[in-house]
Amino acid sequence: MVNVQPMKVFMEPRSIAIIGVSRDTGEDSFNILENIMNHGFSGKVYPVNPSIDQILGVKIYPSVGDIY
């Protein structure tokens, strides 16, 4: 039998970073942050885009280095 425990890190993350998150929101935008929020991801989300401060009430980080 195959041990699937190592794959849980990828299939059930506790947090994710979205690099280059789009400022566009709405039905035709395919905004990954918006989709994650609307479909019940319960982990921490770290959206990154150097030209945006906030989208949908969520803080946007200017770079990956600014997350921590």
C-alpha positions in Angstrom: 0.0 0.0 0.0 1.2 3.5 -0.8 1.8 6.0 2.0 0.0 9.2 1.0 1.1 11.2 4.1 4.0 13.0 2.3 1.6 14.3 -0.3 -0.6 16.0 2.3 1.9 18.9 2.3 0.9 19.6 -1.3 -2.7 18.6 -1.3 -3.7 20.1 2.1 -1.5 23.2 2.6 -1.8 25.3 5.7 -0.8 28.4 3.8 -0.1 29.5 0.3 1.5 32.5 -1.5 0.0 33.8 -4.6 2.8 35.5 -6.6 1.6 38.2 -9.0 -2.0 38.3 -7.8 -4.3 40.3 -10.1 -6.0 43.5 -9.1 -9.0 42.6 -11.3 -12.0 41.0 -9.5 -15.4 39.9 -10.5 -17.1 37.3 -12.5 -14.8 37.3 -15.6 -11.6 38.1 -13.9 -10.4 34.6 -12.8 -8.7 36.2 -9.8 -7.0 33.3 -7.9 -7.3 35.2 -4.5 -11.0 35.7 -5.1 -11.6 32.1 -6.0 -9.7 30.8 -3.0 -11.7 33.1 -0.7 -15.0 32.1 -2.3 -14.3 28.3 -2.2 -13.5 27.8 1.5 -9.7 27.6 1.8 -9.2 27.7 5.5 -5.4 28.3 5.6 -3.4 31.6 5.5 -3.1 33.3 2.1 -0.1 35.5 1.3 -0.9 37.4 -2.0 2.1 39.2 -3.5 2.1 42.1 -6.0 4.4 45.1 -5.7 1.9 47.6 -7.2 -1.2 46.8 -5.0 -1.7 47.4 -1.3 -5.0 45.6 -0.8 -7.6 43.5 -2.8 -11.0 42.5 -1.4 -10.0 43.6 2.1 -6.8 41.4 2.0 -3.3 42.9 2.6 -1.1 42.4 -0.5 2.6 42.0 0.1 5.0 43.9 -2.2 7.5 40.9 -2.3 7.9 37.4 -0.9 10.6 38.8 1.4 8.0 41.1 3.1 5.7 38.2 4.2 7.7 37.5 7.4 
